[in-house]
Amino acid sequence: MDSKISNIQRLSNPTARSFSIAGFVALMLLAIGSVYYATYTVEYIWRWYKVPKYFMYKDTVSITASSNGTVKEIRANGDKFDIIITDDLGDQTYTVPKGSFDLEEGDFTSPGDKIAEYEDGWKPGLLTIGLWITLKISFISTIMGILLGILGGVARVSDTPILKWTAITYVEIVRGSPLLVQIMIAYFVLGTTINKILTMHGLPKLEPEWYGIAALSVFTGAYVVEIVRAGIEAIHPGQVEAARSAGMTYFQSMYHVILPQALKTILPPLAGQFINLIKDSSLLGMISIRELTRATREGITTSLQTFELWIMCAILYLIMTFTLSMCVQYLERRTSRK
């Protein structure tokens, strides 16, 4: 009997596994410590306690006088109070909550004097707004990209020239140019033209978000076309022939026979493509869409919390992409059982 122990057997040893876990933890602590040491050397002051307000904060409303005046009357108005101030423009009425003011009838006010100040409930912060817009754009773009990709993939393997050549042209043009350029064309070229036409016909303009969604959908769809094509070609051609001989049309055979089987093959690369879509949405800040990256930049501009907000931004992207990855793995397990 051979007494030699393989490397795999050594790694499966409980003691070796414990040392391996300890080594990983030590490596992570070393990385975190290096970041903190680097910030210490540049005398950066960490202010994590200010980060929560970029998710949710209480909005403070402050009402000030615009000219010289006199408090004419203070009267109850339900659970609030009406403060009536007489100035050069006449009577000005301010409705404010109870306890938000420190005025009495007959008091004089000057420009800039505080009439009332109160909290107006919880409001979403910059990171919450940016996260929501990123999720919304990514979800819509994913659905549209899947539809374009499936239609293009089916057309790509078709023998009909108009379908096949159109799909090939679409894929080559979109994959052959940078996404940022496509976003600029969608917004500044197509967007300007379409909004001009809509305005001429008395219709409201489309928001920049929709041009961003269109650019992401078209870009993602081009890659999904090739993923779907590879999945379809992995299925034996005899199955298409069998479906056609059973009386199905080309598209019926694709929908009922080929695509359900190809789904198992195309799910992993699809997951990678949609993870890239979430990250690519950060480019939409170039056309004034307040997605997560742009919202982070705005927060840094006002607070100078560079390290905290960029680290939080990266964590939020990681949460989104990791969640999507877990969902796709779940779908893979479900489809593998069938």
C-alpha positions in Angstrom: 0.0 0.0 0.0 1.4 3.4 -1.0 2.0 5.5 2.1 2.4 8.7 0.2 -0.4 11.4 0.8 -1.5 13.5 -2.1 -1.6 17.3 -1.9 -5.5 17.2 -2.0 -5.5 14.9 1.0 -3.2 17.2 2.9 -5.5 20.2 2.2 -8.5 18.2 3.3 -6.9 17.6 6.7 -8.7 19.6 9.4 -5.5 21.1 10.7 -4.4 22.3 7.3 -7.9 23.7 6.6 -7.8 25.7 9.8 -4.4 27.1 8.9 -5.7 27.9 5.4 -8.7 29.8 6.9 -6.5 31.6 9.3 -4.2 32.6 6.5 -7.1 34.0 4.5 -8.3 36.1 7.5 -4.8 37.3 8.0 -4.5 38.3 4.4 -7.8 40.3 4.5 -6.7 42.0 7.7 -3.4 42.9 6.2 -5.2 44.4 3.2 -7.5 46.5 5.3 -4.7 47.5 7.6 -2.6 48.6 4.6 -5.5 50.9 3.4 -5.8 52.5 6.8 -2.1 52.9 7.2 -2.0 54.6 3.7 -4.7 57.0 4.8 -2.9 57.7 8.1 0.2 58.7 6.2 -1.7 61.3 4.2 -3.5 62.4 7.4 -6.9 61.5 6.1 -9.7 61.9 8.7 -12.3 59.1 8.5 -15.9 60.2 9.0 -18.0 57.1 8.7 -20.6 58.5 11.1 -21.6 60.9 8.3 -22.3 58.2 5.7 -25.8 57.2 6.9 -27.2 60.6 5.9 -26.5 59.7 2.3 -29.0 56.8 2.6 -31.7 58.5 4.7 -31.9 61.9 6.4 -34.4 64.2 8.1 -35.1 67.2 5.9 -34.9 70.5 7.9 -37.2 73.3 6.5 -36.2 76.8 7.5 -38.5 79.8 6.7 -37.1 83.3 6.8 -38.5 86.7 6.4 -37.9 88.5 3.1 -38.5 92.1 4.2 -39.3 94.2 7.3 -42.6 93.4 8.8 -44.7 92.8 11.9 -46.4 89.7 13.2 -50.0 90.6 12.8 -51.7 87.3 14.1 -50.9 83.8 15.1 -53.8 81.4 15.0 -54.3 77.7 15.2 -55.0 75.8 12.0 -55.7 72.2 12.9 -52.5 70.7 14.3 -50.5 73.6 12.8 -50.4 77.3 13.2 -50.8 80.2 10.7 -48.3 83.1 11.2 -49.6 86.2 9.5 -46.9 88.9 8.9 -47.7 92.3 7.5 -44.9 93.9 5.4 -44.7 96.2 2.4 -46.3 93.6 0.2 -49.3 93.1 2.4 -50.2 90.1 4.6 -48.0 87.0 4.3 -49.3 83.8 5.8 -46.9 81.0 6.8 -48.4 77.6 8.0 -46.0 75.8 10.2 -46.0 73.0 12.8 -46.5 73.6 16.5 -43.3 74.3 18.4 -41.3 75.3 15.2 -41.4 79.1 15.9 -40.6 81.5 18.7 -42.6 84.5 17.7 -45.4 86.4 19.3 -48.0 88.8 18.0 -46.5 92.3 17.6 -42.9 91.1 17.0 -40.9 92.9 14.3 -39.1 90.9 11.6 -36.2 91.9 9.4 -34.9 90.3 6.1 -33.3 87.0 6.9 -34.9 86.6 10.4 -36.0 83.0 11.1 -39.8 82.7 11.2 -39.9 78.9 11.8 -37.7 75.8 11.5 -38.9 72.2 11.5 -38.1 68.7 10.3 -40.1 67.6 7.3 -39.8 63.8 7.8 -37.3 61.3 6.3 -35.9 61.8 2.8 -33.9 59.5 0.6 -30.2 60.4 0.5 -27.9 60.6 -2.6 -26.8 57.0 -2.4 -30.4 55.7 -2.1 -31.5 57.8 -5.1 -28.5 56.6 -7.1 -29.0 53.0 -6.1 -32.7 53.1 -7.0 -32.0 54.6 -10.4 -29.2 52.1 -11.1 -31.5 49.2 -10.2 -34.4 50.5 -12.3 -32.2 51.2 -15.4 -30.4 47.8 -15.0 -33.7 45.9 -14.7 -35.4 47.5 -17.7 -32.2 47.2 -19.8 -31.8 43.6 -18.8 -35.3 42.7 -20.0 -35.0 44.6 -23.2 -31.5 43.2 -23.8 -32.8 39.6 -23.3 -35.6 40.2 -25.8 -33.2 41.7 -28.4 -30.7 39.0 -27.8 -33.2 36.1 -28.2 -34.7 37.6 -31.4 -31.2 38.3 -32.8 -29.9 34.9 -31.8 -32.7 33.1 -33.5 -32.2 35.3 -36.6 -28.5 34.8 -36.4 -28.8 31.0 -37.0 -31.6 31.4 -39.6 -31.1 30.5 -43.2 -33.1 33.6 -44.3 -30.6 36.2 -45.6 -32.5 39.2 -44.4 -32.7 37.9 -40.9 -29.2 36.5 -40.7 -27.4 39.4 -42.3 -29.4 42.0 -40.3 -28.4 40.2 -37.0 -24.8 40.0 -38.1 -24.7 43.7 -39.0 -26.3 44.6 -35.7 -23.8 42.6 -33.7 -20.7 43.7 -35.5 -21.6 47.4 -35.4 -22.5 47.5 -31.7 -19.7 45.3 -30.5 -17.2 47.2 -32.7 -17.7 50.5 -30.9 -17.3 51.6 -27.2 -20.4 51.8 -25.1 -19.6 55.4 -24.0 -19.7 56.4 -27.7 -23.0 54.7 -28.2 -24.5 56.4 -25.1 -23.3 59.8 -26.5 -24.9 59.0 -29.9 -28.1 57.9 -28.3 -28.4 61.0 -26.2 -26.9 63.8 -28.2 -27.8 62.6 -31.7 -30.9 60.5 -31.5 -32.1 62.2 -28.3 -31.9 65.7 -29.8 -33.6 64.6 -33.0 -36.4 62.7 -31.3 -37.1 65.4 -28.7 -37.2 68.0 -31.4 -39.8 66.0 -33.3 -41.8 65.4 -30.1 -41.8 69.1 -29.3 -42.9 70.0 -32.8 -46.0 67.8 -32.3 -46.8 69.2 -28.9 -45.6 66.0 -27.0 -43.4 66.0 -23.9 -39.7 65.3 -24.3 -38.2 61.9 -23.2 -36.0 62.0 -20.1 -32.3 61.2 -20.5 -32.9 57.9 -18.6 -34.8 56.4 -21.6 -31.9 57.1 -24.0 -29.5 55.6 -21.5 -31.7 52.5 -21.2 -31.9 52.3 -25.0 -28.1 52.4 -25.3 -27.5 49.8 -22.6 -30.2 47.5 -24.0 -28.8 47.6 -27.6 -25.3 47.1 -26.4 -26.2 44.2 -24.1 -28.5 42.7 -26.7 -25.6 42.4 -29.2 -23.6 40.3 -26.8 -26.7 38.2 -25.8 -27.2 37.5 -29.5 -23.8 35.6 -29.7 -24.5 33.9 -26.4 -27.9 32.7 -27.6 -26.4 31.7 -31.0 -23.7 29.5 -29.2 -26.4 27.9 -27.1 -28.6 27.1 -30.1 -25.7 25.7 -32.1 -24.8 23.4 -29.1 -28.1 21.6 -29.6 -28.0 18.7 -32.1 -29.4 19.9 -35.5 -31.5 16.7 -35.7 -33.8 18.1 -33.1 -34.7 21.1 -35.3 -35.3 18.7 -38.2 -37.5 16.5 -36.0 -39.5 19.5 -34.9 -40.0 20.8 -38.4 -41.0 17.3 -39.6 -43.6 17.3 -36.8 -45.3 20.3 -38.5 -43.7 23.1 -36.4 -42.6 26.3 -38.0 -39.0 27.5 -37.6 -39.9 29.9 -34.8 -42.2 27.3 -33.1 -39.4 24.8 -33.0 -37.0 27.4 -31.5 -39.5 28.4 -28.9 -40.8 24.9 -27.8 -37.8 22.7 -28.4 -34.4 24.4 -28.9 -34.4 27.5 -26.6 -35.6 25.5 -23.4 -32.6 23.2 -23.9 -30.2 25.9 -24.7 -31.1 27.8 -21.5 -28.9 25.5 -19.5 -25.9 26.4 -21.6 -26.5 30.1 -21.9 -27.3 30.9 -18.2 -23.7 31.3 -17.0 -22.5 33.6 -19.7 -25.8 35.6 -19.5 -25.1 36.1 -15.8 -21.7 37.6 -16.6 -23.2 39.8 -19.2 -25.9 41.2 -16.9 -23.3 41.8 -14.1 -21.4 43.8 -16.6 -24.5 45.7 -17.5 -25.0 46.8 -13.9 -21.4 48.1 -13.8 -21.7 49.7 -17.3 -24.6 51.7 -16.0 -22.1 53.9 -14.3 -21.3 55.5 -17.6 -24.8 57.1 -17.8 -23.6 59.8 -15.4 -22.0 61.3 -18.5 -25.5 62.3 -19.8 -26.6 63.7 -16.4 -28.4 60.6 -15.1 -27.9 60.5 -11.3 -27.1 56.8 -11.1 -25.0 55.4 -8.2 -21.6 56.6 -9.4 -22.7 60.1 -10.3 -24.6 60.3 -7.0 -21.3 59.3 -5.2 -19.4 62.0 -7.0 -22.0 64.6 -6.0 -21.7 63.5 -2.4 -17.9 63.7 -2.5 -18.1 67.2 -4.0 -20.2 68.5 -1.1 -18.6 66.6 1.8 -15.0 65.7 0.6 -15.5 62.2 2.1 -13.6 60.6 -0.8 -12.6 57.3 0.8 -15.8 56.5 2.7 -18.2 57.2 -0.2 -16.2 55.5 -2.9 -15.8 52.4 -0.6 -19.6 52.5 0.1 -20.3 52.8 -3.7 -18.1 49.8 -4.4 -19.9 47.8 -1.7 -23.3 48.6 -3.1 -22.2 47.5 -6.6 -20.8 44.3 -5.1 -24.2 43.6 -3.3 -26.1 44.1 -6.6 -23.8 41.9 -8.7 -23.4 39.2 -6.0 -27.2 39.0 -5.6 -27.7 38.6 -9.3 -25.0 35.9 -9.4 -26.8 34.0 -6.6 -30.1 34.2 -8.4 -28.6 32.9 -11.6 -26.9 30.0 -9.7 -30.3 29.2 -8.2 -31.8 29.1 -11.7 -29.0 26.9 -12.9 -29.7 24.4 -10.1 -33.4 24.4 -11.0 -32.9 23.9 -14.7 -30.3 21.1 -14.1 -32.9 19.1 -12.2 -35.3 19.0 -15.1 
